[in-house]
Amino acid sequence: MGFGAAKFELPAQPRVRLPGSFLATDAYMRFLQATHPDLHLDLQGPLPSYMAPLCFYEPLKNGWIRSCLRFLARYGSRLGAPQTLFLGSPFEPYEQTAGLHQSPRSCLAYAQQRLRQRSCGLVVVTNVCAESSHLPQWERAGFKVLPSFPDMVLNLPGTSFADFLKAKKSKVRNSILRNMRKFDDAGLRIRSISGAELKKHAHHFQRAYHHMFARAQVKWLRHTASYFECLEQLGDHLFVEGAFDAKGRLVGFVMAFDDGDRLHGGRIGVIPTQHKKNSIYFRLIYALLERGYQAQKKQVVLEPTSYAFKGTLGANARPMVNLVAGTTPFWRVVMFLGLKFGKMSLRHLESPSWLKRNI
C-alpha cells in the first residue's frame, strides 16, 4: 500500500508526547515553526511535517557518485535534490522513533493532504531506531528503509563530572584533563548564558554556528538568524554554555535541551579565528557533560558528529535508518529500482571504523 493506493480519511487524534521531554511539546515545535518559516512546518497532523530539498549526495562517500549527484543537485534540483515532505521534527530530537507508533495509514492520509498544497517527490521519516518494532508496518505501507547516521548517546555514571572522570581509563582521563588545562591556560573560561543575555550574544552564536556549518562534511538544514535571536523564549528548557576569552568576548558555545531523563545536545559553534585552538571544542563538550550532571540527567545525547572523540568519552552509537516513500509514479519507480543501489551506497554509515575516520 503506497501513495498510489486508496485515499484515506485522516482520523482526528492528538499526538502522543514523551513524558518530561520539552522536545516533545507543542511549545517547542511552535518555536521552530515561527523561527524557520521557509520549512512550512505544520503541526496539524499525526506527526509534525515540514518541506525541504533532500540532497542525495550529502551522506555519500567522497567519489564520482557523490560529485555527480552534487552537480545534479545544483543544476537539476528536481532530480538531485527533490522537494521532500519530512515527517517529524526538523531539528532536535535527532532520533524520531517515537513518531512510529502512529498509524502509517493516518500519516499517509495526512501527507496526501499536504501534497495537495505543495508538490513533493518524496516523503521521509528521518533517523528512527533500526530495531524499532514499528518498522515492518511502515514498510508494508510503502516506505523503504535506508541507513542513516547513528546517534551518539553517553551514559552519565555517578552523580558528578568527577565521578565521570574516575570511571574513565587513565589515558582518557589524562586526555580530558590536558584539554581542560590547555583551555584554562589560554585565559578562557566557561560560563552559562541565559535570559536576556542570550539575545545579546545571538549574532555571535550565529557566526560561530555558521562557521561550523560551512566546514561540516555532511550538512543538514541551516538555522536562521531568528532562531538564535529568539532563544530566550525557550526559558529554562534550554541550556547554553559559552566559552569566553580574557576580555569577556564569546569565542564558542554549546546548546542543549531538556529531554526528560536525558540532556539532548544541540548546536555547537566556535568563531573562525579560534577554530581548532586551545581545545575549545573539546571543552565545550565537557561543559555539556557537566551540565548534564547539574541537571541530574542520566544520559547526554551527543548527536552524529566527531564519532571518534565521542566514542572515546564512552558514547554508544545507536543505529538509525531513514524511511523513504515516493509520492509520484516516477519517484515510486526510482525507489523500487534504486533501493539496492541506495543501501549499497550508504552501507558505510553502518561501519563504525569509517565513521570514526571520516565524521
C-alpha positions as CSV (number, residue, x, y, z in Angstrom):
1,M,0.0,0.0,0.0
2,G,1.6,3.3,-1.1
3,F,0.7,6.7,-2.4
4,G,-0.9,5.3,-5.4
5,A,-3.4,3.3,-3.4
6,A,-6.7,4.3,-1.9
7,K,-7.5,7.6,-0.3
8,F,-7.8,7.5,3.5
9,E,-9.7,9.6,5.9
10,L,-7.5,11.4,8.3
11,P,-8.5,10.4,11.9
12,A,-8.8,13.2,14.5
13,Q,-6.3,12.1,17.2
14,P,-3.9,14.1,19.4
15,R,-0.2,13.3,19.1
16,V,1.3,11.2,21.9
17,R,4.1,13.1,23.7
18,L,7.1,11.7,25.5
19,P,6.6,12.5,29.2
20,G,9.0,15.0,30.7
21,S,10.7,15.9,27.3
22,F,10.5,19.6,26.3
23,L,11.4,18.5,22.7
24,A,8.1,16.6,22.6
25,T,5.9,19.6,23.4
26,D,3.9,21.8,21.1
27,A,5.6,24.9,22.5
28,Y,9.0,23.7,21.1
29,M,7.5,22.9,17.7
30,R,5.7,26.2,17.5
31,F,9.1,27.9,18.3
32,L,10.7,26.1,15.3
33,Q,7.6,26.9,13.2
34,A,8.0,30.7,14.0
35,T,11.8,30.8,13.5
36,H,12.0,28.7,10.3
37,P,9.2,29.9,8.1
38,D,10.8,28.6,4.9
39,L,10.3,25.0,6.2
40,H,6.5,25.4,6.1
41,L,6.3,23.4,9.4
42,D,2.8,22.1,10.0
43,L,1.6,20.8,13.4
44,Q,-2.0,19.7,12.5
45,G,-1.3,16.1,11.5
46,P,-0.5,12.9,13.4
47,L,3.2,14.0,13.2
48,P,4.7,17.4,12.6
49,S,5.8,17.8,8.9
50,Y,8.0,20.2,7.0
51,M,9.2,20.7,3.4
52,A,12.8,21.0,2.2
53,P,15.0,19.7,-0.5
54,L,16.6,16.3,0.0
55,C,20.2,16.4,-1.2
56,F,21.0,12.8,-2.1
57,Y,24.8,13.4,-2.2
58,E,25.2,14.6,1.4
59,P,25.6,11.2,3.2
60,L,27.7,9.6,0.4
61,K,31.4,8.8,0.4
62,N,33.6,11.2,-1.5
63,G,33.9,9.9,-5.1
64,W,32.5,10.2,-8.5
65,I,28.9,9.2,-7.5
66,R,28.8,12.0,-4.8
67,S,30.3,14.5,-7.3
68,C,27.7,13.7,-10.0
69,L,24.8,13.9,-7.5
70,R,26.2,17.2,-6.2
71,F,26.3,18.6,-9.7
72,L,22.8,17.3,-10.3
73,A,21.6,18.9,-7.1
74,R,23.0,22.3,-8.2
75,Y,21.9,22.2,-11.8
76,G,19.0,19.8,-11.8
77,S,17.5,20.0,-8.4
78,R,14.3,18.2,-9.3
79,L,16.4,15.0,-9.6
80,G,19.4,15.7,-7.4
81,A,17.6,17.5,-4.5
82,P,13.9,17.0,-4.9
83,Q,11.4,18.9,-2.7
84,T,10.5,16.4,0.1
85,L,7.9,16.2,2.8
86,F,9.5,15.2,6.0
87,L,7.6,13.8,9.0
88,G,8.9,14.6,12.4
89,S,11.0,17.4,13.9
90,P,13.4,19.2,11.5
91,F,16.0,19.5,14.3
92,E,16.2,18.1,17.8
93,P,15.4,15.4,18.8
94,Y,17.8,13.7,16.4
95,E,16.0,10.3,16.9
96,Q,12.4,10.3,15.6
97,T,11.4,6.8,16.6
98,A,8.7,8.0,18.9
99,G,6.6,9.0,16.0
100,L,6.4,5.5,14.5
101,H,3.7,4.5,16.9
102,Q,1.4,6.5,14.7
103,S,-0.5,4.5,12.1
104,P,1.2,4.7,8.7
105,R,-2.3,4.9,7.1
106,S,-3.1,8.1,9.0
107,C,0.3,9.6,8.2
108,L,-0.1,8.8,4.5
109,A,-3.5,10.4,4.5
110,Y,-2.1,13.5,6.2
111,A,0.7,13.6,3.7
112,Q,-1.7,13.4,0.8
113,Q,-3.5,16.5,2.2
114,R,-0.2,18.4,2.4
115,L,0.9,17.4,-1.1
116,R,-2.3,18.9,-2.5
117,Q,-1.0,22.2,-1.1
118,R,2.6,21.9,-2.4
119,S,4.0,19.2,-4.6
120,C,6.8,17.0,-3.2
121,G,8.5,14.0,-4.8
122,L,9.2,12.1,-1.6
123,V,8.0,11.6,1.9
124,V,10.7,10.8,4.5
125,V,10.9,10.0,8.2
126,T,14.4,10.6,9.4
127,N,16.5,8.8,11.9
128,V,14.4,6.1,13.5
129,C,15.8,3.3,15.5
130,A,17.0,0.4,13.3
131,E,15.5,-2.1,15.7
132,S,12.1,-0.5,16.2
133,S,9.2,-3.0,16.2
134,H,7.1,-0.5,14.2
135,L,9.3,-0.7,11.1
136,P,7.5,-3.6,9.4
137,Q,4.1,-1.8,9.3
138,W,5.7,1.2,7.8
139,E,7.4,-0.9,5.2
140,R,4.1,-2.6,4.4
141,A,2.7,0.9,3.8
142,G,5.2,1.5,1.1
143,F,8.2,3.0,2.9
144,K,11.7,1.9,2.0
145,V,14.4,1.6,4.7
146,L,17.8,3.1,4.1
147,P,20.8,3.5,6.6
148,S,21.3,6.8,8.4
149,F,24.0,8.2,10.7
150,P,24.0,6.6,14.1
151,D,23.1,8.7,17.1
152,M,25.7,9.0,19.9
153,V,24.3,8.6,23.4
154,L,26.5,8.8,26.6
155,N,25.5,7.4,29.9
156,L,26.5,9.5,32.9
157,P,27.9,7.3,35.7
158,G,27.8,8.6,39.3
159,T,26.5,12.0,40.3
160,S,29.2,14.4,39.2
161,F,31.7,15.1,36.5
162,A,34.4,14.0,38.9
163,D,32.7,10.6,39.0
164,F,32.7,10.6,35.2
165,L,36.5,11.2,35.2
166,K,37.0,8.4,37.8
167,A,35.1,6.0,35.6
168,K,37.4,6.6,32.7
169,K,40.7,4.8,32.0
170,S,43.8,6.8,32.8
171,K,44.6,7.5,29.2
172,V,41.2,9.0,28.5
173,R,41.1,10.8,31.9
174,N,44.5,12.4,31.3
175,S,43.5,13.5,27.8
176,I,40.4,15.2,29.2
177,L,42.4,17.0,31.9
178,R,45.0,18.0,29.4
179,N,42.4,19.6,27.2
180,M,40.9,21.4,30.1
181,R,44.3,22.8,31.3
182,K,45.1,24.0,27.8
183,F,41.8,25.8,27.7
184,D,42.3,27.4,31.1
185,D,46.0,28.3,30.4
186,A,44.8,30.3,27.3
187,G,42.8,32.5,29.7
188,L,39.5,31.1,28.6
189,R,36.5,30.2,30.8
190,I,33.2,28.5,30.6
191,R,30.1,30.3,31.8
192,S,26.3,29.6,31.5
193,I,24.3,32.0,29.4
194,S,20.5,32.5,30.0
195,G,17.7,35.0,29.9
196,A,18.2,38.4,28.1
197,E,21.9,37.7,27.7
198,L,21.0,35.1,25.0
199,K,19.8,37.8,22.7
200,K,22.9,39.9,23.4
201,H,25.1,37.1,22.0
202,A,22.7,36.0,19.2
203,H,24.9,37.4,16.5
204,H,28.0,35.7,17.9
205,F,26.1,32.4,18.2
206,Q,25.1,32.6,14.6
207,R,28.6,33.5,13.4
208,A,30.2,30.6,15.3
209,Y,27.4,28.2,14.2
210,H,27.7,29.1,10.5
211,H,31.5,28.6,10.7
212,M,31.0,25.0,11.9
213,F,28.1,24.5,9.5
214,A,30.2,25.6,6.5
215,R,33.0,23.2,7.4
216,A,30.7,20.2,8.1
217,Q,31.3,17.3,5.7
218,V,27.6,16.4,5.8
219,K,25.1,19.3,6.1
220,W,21.6,19.4,7.3
221,L,19.1,22.2,7.4
222,R,20.5,25.6,8.4
223,H,19.3,27.5,11.4
224,T,18.0,31.1,10.7
225,A,19.1,34.3,12.4
226,S,15.7,34.4,14.0
227,Y,16.3,31.1,15.7
228,F,19.3,32.5,17.6
229,E,17.6,35.8,18.3
230,C,14.6,34.1,19.9
231,L,16.4,31.5,22.1
232,E,15.3,33.4,25.3
233,Q,11.7,32.2,24.5
234,L,12.7,28.6,25.4
235,G,13.2,29.6,29.0
236,D,14.6,27.0,31.4
237,H,14.2,24.2,28.9
238,L,17.3,25.4,27.1
239,F,20.9,25.3,28.4
240,V,23.6,27.3,26.8
241,E,27.3,27.2,27.9
242,G,29.6,29.8,26.5
243,A,33.4,29.9,26.1
244,F,34.8,33.4,26.8
245,D,38.3,34.9,26.4
246,A,40.1,37.0,29.0
247,K,38.3,40.2,27.6
248,G,34.9,38.7,28.1
249,R,34.3,38.0,24.3
250,L,32.4,34.9,23.3
251,V,34.6,32.5,21.3
252,G,32.3,29.4,21.3
253,F,29.1,28.0,22.6
254,V,27.2,24.7,23.0
255,M,23.4,24.3,23.4
256,A,21.3,21.5,25.0
257,F,17.7,20.8,25.7
258,D,15.7,19.2,28.5
259,D,14.7,15.8,27.2
260,G,13.2,14.0,30.2
261,D,15.9,11.9,31.8
262,R,18.3,12.9,29.1
263,L,20.1,16.2,28.1
264,H,19.9,16.5,24.4
265,G,22.8,18.3,22.8
266,G,22.1,20.9,20.1
267,R,24.1,23.3,18.2
268,I,27.8,23.9,18.9
269,G,30.0,26.7,17.4
270,V,33.4,28.2,17.6
271,I,34.3,31.5,16.0
272,P,36.5,31.3,12.9
273,T,39.6,32.9,14.5
274,Q,39.6,30.2,17.3
275,H,39.0,27.2,15.1
276,K,41.0,24.2,16.5
277,K,42.7,26.4,19.0
278,N,43.1,25.9,22.8
279,S,40.8,22.8,22.9
280,I,37.7,25.0,22.8
281,Y,35.6,22.4,21.0
282,F,36.6,19.7,23.5
283,R,36.0,21.9,26.5
284,L,32.5,22.8,25.3
285,I,31.6,19.1,25.0
286,Y,32.9,18.6,28.6
287,A,30.8,21.5,29.7
288,L,27.8,19.7,28.1
289,L,28.5,16.7,30.3
290,E,28.9,18.9,33.4
291,R,25.6,20.5,32.7
292,G,24.0,17.0,32.4
293,Y,25.2,16.2,35.9
294,Q,24.0,19.6,37.2
295,A,20.6,18.9,35.7
296,Q,20.6,15.4,37.2
297,K,20.3,13.6,33.9
298,K,21.1,10.0,33.2
299,Q,22.3,10.4,29.6
300,V,23.5,13.0,27.2
301,V,22.6,12.8,23.5
302,L,25.6,14.0,21.6
303,E,24.3,13.5,18.0
304,P,26.2,12.2,15.0
305,T,29.4,14.2,14.7
306,S,33.0,13.6,15.9
307,Y,32.4,9.8,16.3
308,A,36.0,9.0,17.3
309,F,36.1,11.7,20.0
310,K,32.7,11.0,21.4
311,G,33.4,7.2,21.3
312,T,36.5,7.8,23.4
313,L,34.3,9.5,26.0
314,G,32.2,6.4,26.2
315,A,29.3,7.4,24.0
316,N,27.5,4.4,22.3
317,A,26.4,4.5,18.7
318,R,22.6,3.8,18.2
319,P,22.0,2.6,14.6
320,M,19.4,4.6,12.8
321,V,17.6,4.3,9.5
322,N,15.5,6.6,7.3
323,L,12.1,5.7,5.9
324,V,11.5,6.9,2.3
325,A,8.4,6.7,0.1
326,G,7.8,8.1,-3.4
327,T,4.8,10.3,-3.9
328,T,4.6,10.1,-7.7
329,P,4.8,7.3,-10.2
330,F,8.3,8.5,-11.2
331,W,9.7,8.5,-7.7
332,R,8.0,5.2,-6.7
333,V,9.8,3.6,-9.7
334,V,13.1,5.2,-8.7
335,M,12.7,4.0,-5.1
336,F,11.8,0.5,-6.3
337,L,14.7,0.2,-8.8
338,G,17.2,2.1,-6.8
339,L,16.7,0.6,-3.3
340,K,19.5,-1.9,-3.6
341,F,21.9,0.7,-5.0
342,G,20.9,3.1,-2.3
343,K,21.6,0.6,0.5
344,M,25.0,-0.2,-1.1
345,S,25.9,3.4,-1.4
346,L,25.1,4.1,2.2
347,R,26.5,1.0,3.9
348,H,29.5,3.0,5.2
349,L,27.1,4.6,7.6
350,E,26.9,1.2,9.3
351,S,30.7,0.9,9.6
352,P,32.0,2.3,13.0
353,S,35.6,2.4,11.7
354,W,34.6,4.5,8.7
355,L,32.6,6.9,10.8
356,K,35.4,7.4,13.3
357,R,37.9,8.2,10.4
358,N,35.6,10.5,8.4
359,I,32.9,12.1,10.5
